[in-house]
């Protein structure tokens, strides 16, 4: 029930963003659009930016569901790029209304979780500690997020498929290489 209400509030914000920028939307606008009380909004979110962070996390987590393996991570990232492209009105509003640091923090959790799953699958020997795998996952997460935010900032001119091919070229074999090199530090 909790996620149903959150999703309804999120959908209301997305509808409002079709007509005006995030900076001009108030909590009252959102609750009026959604048909809930201000108390309900504040029960679920501390402010509009908290709502935006929840939307980003929820959408990415949903997109990546079932795409967290060594063989499917590219499909997961491609799906994120396509979702960003499809929901460009929301994305551009958020991109132009929040600091890059806020956006990076909102994206880091789900992207890092995907990469951590891939790394855990790649490193099945158990030689690496969880904090070492976490470090590698964080490194790759920040690289991916940086590339994606630059792509958004440049107006999403390149096709998502081309962006993923470029990322794949750079990352080809790098999970295995990173795990191998970290294992040799022991």
C-alpha positions, 0 to 999 in steps of 0.5 A: 500500500505504501508504494502505491501511494508513493507511486501515485504521488510520483505520477502526479509530479511527472504529470505536472512537469509536462507543463511547468519546471520543477522549481515552480511546482509546490507540494500543494500542486502535487497533492491537488493533482494526486488527490491526497492530503499534504499530511499524506505527502509528508508522511511519505516524503520530506520535500519535493526533492526527496520525492524526486530522489525516490522516483529515480531510485524506484524507476532504476531499481524497477528497470534493473530488476532481473538484469544484474548478472555478468551476462545482462548488465549491458541490457540493464544499462541500455534500459536505463538510457532508453528510459531516460530518453523516453522520460526526457521531460522529467529528466531534463526538469530534474537535471536542470533543477538539482545539483549534479551531486544530488543526482549522482547520490540518487543514482549511485545506490541502484547502479552500484547494487547492479555492479556489485552483483556482477562483481560478486558473480565474477569473483566466485572464489571468495578471495576478495572482501566485501569492502574491496568488491564495494570499492570496485563497484563504486568506481564503475558506478561513478564512471557510468553515472558520469557518462550518463549525466554528461549525455543528458547534459549534451541533450541526449544526442547520441543513441542509447545503443551507441552509448552502451557500445562505447561503455562495453568497449571500455568495460570489456573484460574489466570486471575480471581484470579488476577482480584479478588485480585486487586478488593479487593485492592479498 
